[in-house]
Amino acid sequence: MNELATVAVVVPCNNVAHIVDQCIESLVQQDYPQDKFSIIAVNDGSTDNTKEHLEHFKTHPNFYFFNHDKNKGLSAARNTGIENSKSEIVCFLDSDMVIRPDWLQLIVAELMAEEVIGVIGNTTLPKGEEPNLLEHYFYSAQRGARQFGENSAIGWRWFLFNNTAVKRSAIKKTGLFDEKLTSYGGEDTDMAIRLWHNFPDALRFSSKINAEHHHKRSLNQFCKQMETYGQTNLPLLLDRYPEYNQELAGDWITTWKGRFLFNALVSNLLRLINIILPNITVTRYLVIYSVICGARVAFYRR
């Protein structure tokens, strides 16, 4: 890879009119040669005025805008960005995130190593905001790739695509995102598993590559999203990758141990405890329970 690699930043957008201006502006302000990077925003069927906000940036020479007339999901939006770029590195940034001017420099530095094909950065709560119950868990040091420390090699389970970069050569070998996965969750897990199969031990985490995440939601709202994931995309992943049944929590769905630990009685008790004495471990349980509940619905429909 050249010292100054070419980079495309793919930004899938859906109903983010409240924050997308800040996201794109933070990309426009990158301390990286203007002729070496491009911003590819994909409006994925937004029903608010996200499209109008994005059109304001059309005069910027590095900005490219694509529109989906209807919502096709994150896989399709990211694929549109990949297919309409030719860079050596493809970055993926969620449209509710805001980054620092050195973001691209740090990404390219991480991917200079030949043995590294992908890096995921850190996400933090916007400065000055007080974390709610979900955010205490969401941004804790024990969650996700953070638990492994700076520049650690990480497994596919922790390689998401919200603040992430991958070498195009790896995507060419692995293939695009699966557009059959249209609902919430799982499309990045599927892609990460395929990357891992082709390039084991080649994924990294860097806390320096940071993004402020402007997405306020409650624990109940997130649990509903995770239940949807459990009901729709998780069964597809379990069928596709039976060798990862345990890592995907498949062994907790219908087994006796799953019924014993993950049930309405325990979850209601822990939900009450979490209100009185908030606890990250309890919050994590409630999130996992939501996934398992959704998966059980899907299982018994078969």
N, C-alpha and C positions, 0 to 999 in steps of 0.2 A: 504494500500500500504506500502511496506517495505520502510525503511528510505533511502536505496540506491536501487531505483527501476531499473529494467532492461529497457533499451531504445533502440529502433531501429530508425535510421534516414533514411528516404526514400528520395532519390534524383532523380527525373525524369530528364532525360537529352535529349535534342534535339538540335543539331547544336550549341554547346557551347564550342567549342575547344579553344576559345580565353580566357576563364575564368574558365573552369571546374577544372583545376589543383589547382587553388587558393581555390576554393570552397571545394574540397575534402581534401586538405592539412589543411584547417582551422578546419575540422572535425576530422582529424587524431590527431591534436594537442589539443584536448579537455582535460581539467583538470577533468577527470572523470575516475573511475576505468575501466581499459581496459577490464575486464571480465564482465562488466555491460552494455556495449553498442556496437552496431554494425552499420556499414554504408552500406546501400543497394542502390547501384547506378543502375538505369535502363536506358540503352541506348534505346531511343524510335525511332528507325529508322533514326538516324542521317545520313546526306549525306556528312558531312565534316569528319574530323578525330577525332571526339569526342570519338568514341569507342577505338581508339588507345591510347588516353590520359588516359582513364579510366583503360585500361589494365595495365598501369604502376603501379597501386596501388594494383594489385592482390596479391602481396607478403605480404601486411599488414594483420595481423591476424584478424583484425576487419572489413575488407572490403570484401563485397560480390557484385558480378557484374552479372547483367542479361541483356540479349540483345533481343530486338524486331527487327525482320528482316525488318519490315516496321513500319511507324509511326501510332500508334493506339490512340494517344491522352493522355492527362494528367490523365484522369480517369483510363485507362488501366495500365499506367506506375505506378501510385500510388498503384493500386490494386496488381500488381505484387510484389511490395515491402511489402505490408501488409501481403499478403499470404505466403511470404517467410521469415517471422519473427514470433517470439513468445514472444516478450517483453511485459512488463506491460504498457509501454508508446510507442506510435508511433509518431515520429516527421516527419514533412514534410518541406523540405528546397528546394527552387528552386535552380537550378544548376548555376545560375548567381549571387548567393549571397555568401558573405564571412562573417564569424562570429568570435567573440572573444572566447578565450579559456574557459571562464566561462559560455558559452551559455547553455550547458546541465545542469550544476548545477542550474542555474536560472530557467530553465524549470521545473525540478523535484521539486524544492522548491515551485513553484506556484501550482503544481498538487498534493501536499501533502494533501491539504484540501479535505475532503470527498465530499463536495458540489460542487467542481469544476471538470469538466470533460474535459475541453479544454482551451487552452490559445493561443492567437496570439500575436506575438511580433511586434516590430517596424521595419521599413525599412528606411534607410537613403541613401543619395547620398554619393559615395565614397569621402573620405577626399581629399581636394584640387581641386575638380571638381567644375566648375562654372555651376549652374543650367540653363537649357534652359527654354523656355516658358512652356513646359509640366511639367518639374521637379519642377518649382515653385509651381505648383498646386499639383503635385504628392506627394510631401513631406511636404506640408503645415500642420500646426497644426489643421486646420479645416477639414482635409480630413480623412475619414475612422475612425478606432477605436481610433485614437489619440485624437479626440475631446472630449472623455469621461474621459480622465485622467488615471493615474496609478491605476492598480488593479480594474478598474471599471468592473461591470457586463455589458456585451454588447449583443445586439441582433444579430440574424442570418445575417442581412444585412452587418455587418462589420466583419464577421468571415470568412476570406479567408484562403487559405492553402499554402501560399508562405513561411511563417516563423511561423510555427504553430505546436502544439502538442496536442494529444488527447489520453485519456486513452483507452486501447484496449477493456476494458469491455464495453465502450460506443459504439465503432465501431461494436462490436459483436451484440449489441442490435439494432443498427441503420442500419447496412448493409454497403456494400462497395460503392465506387463511381460508378455512373451510366455510363457504357461504351458506352451507346448510344450517349452521349454528347461528340463528338470527336473534334469539331472545337473550336475556341477560346471562352473562357468565359462561366460561368454558371455552370460548374461541381461542383465548390466549393460552390456556392449558394445552389444548390440542396442538397448537403451533409449537409450544415449548417442548412438548414430548417429542415431536418430530425433529426439532433442532437437536435435542439431546441424543436421539438415536443416531443422527449423522455426525454430531460433534460432541461426544461425551467430555465432560470436564472443561468445556470451552465457554461457559457462561459465568459472568462476574457481577458483583454488586459494588457500587461506589456511593457512599453517602455524600461525597462532594458534588455529585450531579443531582442537585436538589431542585424540587419544584413545589411551590406552594399550591395546595389543593383547595380550591374554592367550591366546595360541594357540601353544603350544610344539609344533613339529614339525621333523623332520629334512629335509635336502635331498632324500633319497630319497623320503620320504613326499610332499613337495610335487611332485616330479617325476612320481610316479604319478598324482596328481590332474591335473596338466597334460596328461599323456598321455591321460587320460580325456576331458578337454576337447577335445583334438585329434581324438579318435576320434568324439566324439558331436556337440558343439555347433559346433565350428569349421566343419565342412563345411556346416552349415545357414547360417552367417553368410556363407561364401564364395558360396554359391548365391544368397543374398538380396541381397548387396551386392557384385556383381562389380566395381564401380568402385573398391572398396577392397581388391582382391586383394593388392596389394603391402603395404599397411598391416597386413593380417591375416596376412602371411607366406605367402600362398598361392603366391607365386612360388618358394618354397624346397622345396615338397613333392615334386614329381616332375621338376623341371628338372635339367639336367646340373650347373649350379652348386650346386644344393641337394644333390645326391648327392656332389659333390666336397667340400663343406664340412661337411655334416651326415651323418655316417656312423658306424658302430660303431667303426671303428678310431680315428678322431679323438676321438670321445667317450670311449672307454676310456682313451686317453692323457691327455686333459685331466682326466678324473676322478682319475687317479693323481696328476697334478701338483697338483690342487686339495687333495688330502689332505696332501701334503708342504708346498706353498706356497699357502695359500688365497688366492684372487683373485676379486674381485667380477665381473670380466669373464668369467672361466672359469665361474663359477657361473651367470651369465646365459646363457652358451652352453648349458650342460647343461639348463637349464629350457626354452629354446627347442627344443633337440633333442628333448626329451620330447614337446612339442606336435607337432612335425613327425612323429615316429614314430607317434603316435596317428592323425594325419591320413593318413599313408601307408596304414595298415591300412584306414581307411575308404575311401580312394580305390580300393584294389585289390579291395575287396569289391563295388564298383559294377559 
